Amino acid sequence: MEQAEQQQKVVVCGGGVIGVCTAYFLAKKGAAVTLVEKSLVACAATGKTVGLLALDWCEGGPLSSLARASFNLHRSLALELDGPQAYGYRPLHILTEQLYPIGSIDASSSLASWVRDGKRTDAAEIDEKEKEGANGKLRLQKSLEVG
């Protein structure tokens, strides 16, 4: 058999979201992938996060293009893998805020008093649902693992 016809064998170390996605996309390209994880898929940092991405959280910073690419990949995987049904992907309406000492800066008066009161200020609604996405991260990785 010629080398061009041989299936590439790849070992991916780590069953977090990066490792599982790497294995998934390599397998889609025809590689024979072995995923090595010391325990369970999403057993460490990935399994402990909120599983939320926002399109513009890193806007203007050095990670801006990576954040946008990650968000778009997350959304395309949700379409490809039936994310809402398979692992609970859904767009969200979120509120972001910065915390300051009481009285140092006033919060936006357009927000409800329970948001403005106390140490909360500089709060803003992110109301464009297409900018937000949440997932059941462990279930996403399990879907990629099976897919």
DAMOTA-V44434 format. One line per field, one symbol per residue. burial: b if it has 9 or more other ideal C-beta (glycine too) atoms within 8 Angstrom, else e. A space follows every 10 residues. Layout:
burial->???
This chain:
burial->eeeeeeeeeb ebeebbbebb bbbbebbeee bebebbbeee bbbeebbeee ebbbbeebee eeebeebbeb bebbbebbee bebeebbbbe ebebbebeee eeeeeebeee beeebbeeeb bbbeebeeee ebbbbbbbbb bbbbbee
